[in-house]
Amino acid sequence: MFWTVTLSLLKGFGGTLALFGLTLLFSLPLGLLISLGSMRKNPVVRLPIRFIIWVVRGTPLMLQLLVIYYGPGIILHQNIWGMGSSGRFIAAVFAFVFNYACYFSEIYRGGIQSIPVGQYEAGQVLGLTKRQIFWNITLLQVIKRIIPPISNEIITLVKDTSLARVIAVYEIIWEGQAFIKSEGIIWPLFYTGAFYLIFSGLLTLLFGYIEKKLSYFK
C-alpha cells in the first residue's frame, strides 16, 4: 500500500511541479513589466496598473481561481479555457501567473526604487541611455536585493499550488484526498507534507547558494 500511495502522490506531484514551473516561467518576467508600468510618470498608465495590483493582492487566490475559470462562461456564455483537465489546468496557470506577477512586481518596484539616485545620475553623466543604465548598472543590484523576498514568494507558491484543486486540477493534495474516499485512509494526505517539505528545502538551499554567489554586491 505504501508504494502504491507513493507512486500516486508522485503522479500528483508532477502536476504540482508543472503548475509551479509554468507560473515562475511567465510571472517573473511579467512582474518586471508590470513594475515598470506601475512606476511610469504617466497616470493613465500607472493608475490602472496600480489598481489592478491592489485588487489582486487584496483578494484571495482561491477566489481569483474561481472567477478566472468560471467567470468567462458566466459572462460570455462560452468556456474559453477548453474542456477537461487540460482546460482547468490552463485556467489555473493563468490565475497563478497573474496573481504572482502582481506580487513580484511590488518586489521588483521596491528593489528598483532602493537604488540610489546618484547611480542613475552618474550613468547619465557617462552618456549612457536609461535602458543602458537599467540593464548594466541597476538590474544586477536589484536582483541581489530582491532574492530574499522573491525566494519567500516562490516557496509560498509551492504550497499555494494546492489551491488549484478548487477547480479540480489534479495535483498532489487531490491525489492524497482521493485515498480517503477510495480506501478510507487519511495518512496519504499527511504524507503529502513530506513532498512539500523536501521540495521547499531544496529551494531554500538553492536560494541560499544564489545569495552567496551574489554576495559581492555590497
Secondary structure as GFF3:
##gff-version 3
##sequence-region A 1 218
A	DSSP	alpha_helix	2	38	.	.	.	ID=ss1
A	DSSP	alpha_helix	43	58	.	.	.	ID=ss2
A	DSSP	alpha_helix	61	76	.	.	.	ID=ss3
A	DSSP	alpha_helix	84	113	.	.	.	ID=ss4
A	DSSP	alpha_helix	117	125	.	.	.	ID=ss5
A	DSSP	alpha_helix	130	133	.	.	.	ID=ss6
A	DSSP	pi_helix	134	138	.	.	.	ID=ss7
A	DSSP	alpha_helix	139	160	.	.	.	ID=ss8
A	DSSP	three_ten_helix	161	167	.	.	.	ID=ss9
A	DSSP	alpha_helix	172	182	.	.	.	ID=ss10
A	DSSP	alpha_helix	187	213	.	.	.	ID=ss11
###
